[in-house]
């Protein structure tokens, strides 16, 4: 079975531009979460979506937004890119909305801002 | 404020010996804990988890111990193998949360020497 897939794998943008990152969860998983990982740190929670509704938001500015589609895939959008947005963006999926269950991660999108 | 702490940035162990990775947390509302392994250019891979109602969980060479009174957990890998060389992240999830948000430590780089 396919795991969590993310696209693109790498992306280079300039300051002020907009970016859209995509994620397909494991088949049957209804919850998708987004994390940002900067060098030397652990992943930081950005959003969780479940059944197309936002269920949680981390401490990120309004330039970050996301949505989930009927097939449970998800997009993360970042507007007005800043140099500090350079990071690895990870998508994770799980079957349920919450509870004691592991989340499974994709390999991420490496975003570089010039 | 770092709620999940991994105070050892790196650890070097001989092949065949035990690797012990440590993690401390500050929030007593955390009730589910996970360990992830991450190779370069890949996403985090789920290893093992433990619920706060237990103090030990085993899966093959991996055992996680939880000491709630000390707010401390550890991952034991026995015997260590060169393929275990990776960054290990400890993560925690709060009890009763509306989301399955994970809070990560900063990671420990494990090097298993042949």
Interface residues (C-beta under 8 A of the other chain):
Chain A: X4 X6 X31 X33 X35 X40 X41 X42 X43 X44 X45 X48 X55 X56 X58 X90 X92 X94 X96 X97 X98 X99 X100 X101 X102 X103 X104 X105 X106 X107 X108
Chain B: X4 X31 X32 X34 X36 X41 X42 X43 X44 X45 X46 X49 X51 X89 X91 X93 X97 X98 X99 X100 X101 X102 X103 X104 X105 X106 X107
